[in-house]
Amino acid sequence: MVIGQDGNTMTDSEQILMALKNGTAAFAPLGGIGEELGGYKGYLVWLDRKDKGVPLGEAVRKELMQLHDELGMDFNFS
């Protein structure tokens, strides 16, 4: 799931790719936003991830890097 700057879910693939490229959208945690922010622990996780980003497994990281290269994106997944 991808969310825009307004916090709403995005569904248009072309808009999602452009928004991810220019930094105006983000991937939501698996299970959706409501479940992740359901309690204090979830809130603390959100605070950490909003600044540091969401940790990615190696397989997802490789897929994103492949898309990054295929689409000629100019941002870094460090």
C-alpha positions in Angstrom: 0.0 0.0 0.0 1.3 3.5 -0.8 0.1 6.7 0.8 0.4 10.2 -0.4 1.3 13.3 1.5 -2.3 13.8 2.5 -2.3 10.4 4.2 -4.7 8.8 1.8 -4.1 5.6 -0.1 -2.9 6.0 -3.7 -4.2 3.5 -6.3 -3.0 4.9 -9.7 0.2 3.1 -10.6 1.6 6.0 -12.7 0.9 8.6 -10.0 2.4 6.3 -7.4 5.7 5.9 -9.3 6.0 9.6 -9.9 5.1 10.4 -6.2 7.6 7.8 -4.9 10.3 9.2 -7.3 9.8 12.8 -6.1 9.3 11.9 -2.5 5.7 12.8 -2.0 4.5 9.3 -1.3 5.6 6.4 0.9 5.0 2.7 1.4 2.6 2.0 4.3 3.4 -0.8 6.7 2.0 -4.2 5.9 -1.4 -4.5 7.4 -2.2 -0.8 6.8 -1.7 2.3 8.8 -4.6 1.7 11.3 -3.2 -1.6 12.6 0.4 -0.2 12.9 -0.7 2.9 14.9 -3.1 1.0 17.1 -1.2 1.5 20.3 1.6 3.2 22.0 4.2 0.7 20.8 3.0 1.2 17.2 3.3 5.0 17.8 6.9 4.7 18.9 7.7 2.5 15.9 6.1 5.1 13.7 8.1 7.9 15.3 11.3 6.0 14.6 10.4 5.0 11.0 9.2 8.4 10.0 12.7 9.7 10.3 14.8 6.6 9.6 12.5 4.9 7.1 11.1 1.4 7.1 13.5 -1.5 7.3 13.5 -3.7 4.2 14.4 -7.3 3.8 17.0 -8.2 1.2 14.6 -9.6 -1.3 12.4 -6.5 -1.3 15.5 -4.3 -1.4 16.8 -6.1 -4.5 13.4 -5.8 -6.2 13.3 -2.1 -5.5 16.8 -1.6 -6.8 15.9 -3.4 -10.0 12.8 -1.1 -10.4 15.0 1.9 -9.6 17.5 1.0 -12.3 14.8 0.0 -14.9 12.9 3.3 -14.4 16.1 5.5 -14.2 15.2 6.9 -10.8 17.7 9.3 -9.3 17.2 8.7 -5.5 19.2 6.3 -3.3 17.9 3.4 -1.2 20.6 3.6 1.5 
